[in-house]
């Protein structure tokens, strides 16, 4: 894992309100994956990483690593 992945992972942990989140974690196992979380991820991508990510793409992700891949 590289520094950018680590940084995104920490920011996603804050969004999901989890202390420990891993790239291999399944999104379906997370308690609060809803439209508000998707909007927060979209906002993070836009503000910090200058990326426009569609909510549909985030909703289709199966693992945390899939979300990270959208940022890179």
CORQUITA-V408009 format. One record per residue. N is the residue number from 1. RES is the residue in one small letter. PSI is psi in degrees with one decimal (* if undefined). BURIAL is 1 if it has 24 or more other ideal C-beta (glycine too) atoms within 12 Angstrom, else 0. Layout:
BEGIN
n:N res:RES psi:PSI burial:BURIAL
n:N res:RES psi:PSI burial:BURIAL
END
This chain:
BEGIN
n:1 res:x psi:138.8 burial:0
n:2 res:x psi:178.1 burial:0
n:3 res:x psi:-38.2 burial:0
n:4 res:x psi:-44.0 burial:0
n:5 res:x psi:-42.1 burial:0
n:6 res:x psi:-43.4 burial:0
n:7 res:x psi:-46.3 burial:0
n:8 res:x psi:-41.6 burial:1
n:9 res:x psi:-43.1 burial:1
n:10 res:x psi:-40.8 burial:1
n:11 res:x psi:-37.6 burial:1
n:12 res:x psi:-37.2 burial:1
n:13 res:x psi:-40.1 burial:0
n:14 res:x psi:-42.9 burial:0
n:15 res:x psi:-44.1 burial:1
n:16 res:x psi:-2.5 burial:1
n:17 res:x psi:45.6 burial:0
n:18 res:x psi:141.1 burial:0
n:19 res:x psi:-36.7 burial:0
n:20 res:x psi:112.6 burial:0
n:21 res:x psi:141.1 burial:1
n:22 res:x psi:156.3 burial:0
n:23 res:x psi:-29.8 burial:1
n:24 res:x psi:-6.9 burial:0
n:25 res:x psi:136.6 burial:1
n:26 res:x psi:135.7 burial:0
n:27 res:x psi:-33.3 burial:1
n:28 res:x psi:-20.0 burial:0
n:29 res:x psi:-11.6 burial:0
n:30 res:x psi:142.0 burial:0
n:31 res:x psi:-41.4 burial:0
n:32 res:x psi:59.2 burial:0
n:33 res:x psi:95.3 burial:1
n:34 res:x psi:-170.1 burial:0
n:35 res:x psi:-32.6 burial:0
n:36 res:x psi:-40.0 burial:0
n:37 res:x psi:-43.3 burial:1
n:38 res:x psi:-43.2 burial:1
n:39 res:x psi:-39.1 burial:0
n:40 res:x psi:-39.6 burial:1
n:41 res:x psi:-41.6 burial:1
n:42 res:x psi:-42.7 burial:1
n:43 res:x psi:-42.6 burial:0
n:44 res:x psi:-47.1 burial:1
n:45 res:x psi:-42.1 burial:1
n:46 res:x psi:-46.6 burial:0
n:47 res:x psi:-47.5 burial:0
n:48 res:x psi:-29.3 burial:0
n:49 res:x psi:1.9 burial:0
n:50 res:x psi:39.2 burial:0
n:51 res:x psi:138.1 burial:0
n:52 res:x psi:110.8 burial:0
n:53 res:x psi:127.2 burial:1
n:54 res:x psi:141.5 burial:0
n:55 res:x psi:-34.8 burial:1
n:56 res:x psi:-39.0 burial:0
n:57 res:x psi:-40.4 burial:0
n:58 res:x psi:-43.8 burial:1
n:59 res:x psi:-27.9 burial:0
n:60 res:x psi:-7.5 burial:0
n:61 res:x psi:142.7 burial:1
n:62 res:x psi:-31.5 burial:0
n:63 res:x psi:163.2 burial:0
n:64 res:x psi:-36.8 burial:1
n:65 res:x psi:-30.2 burial:0
n:66 res:x psi:-38.6 burial:1
n:67 res:x psi:-45.8 burial:1
n:68 res:x psi:-39.9 burial:1
n:69 res:x psi:-30.0 burial:0
n:70 res:x psi:-28.3 burial:1
n:71 res:x psi:-25.3 burial:1
n:72 res:x psi:* burial:0
END
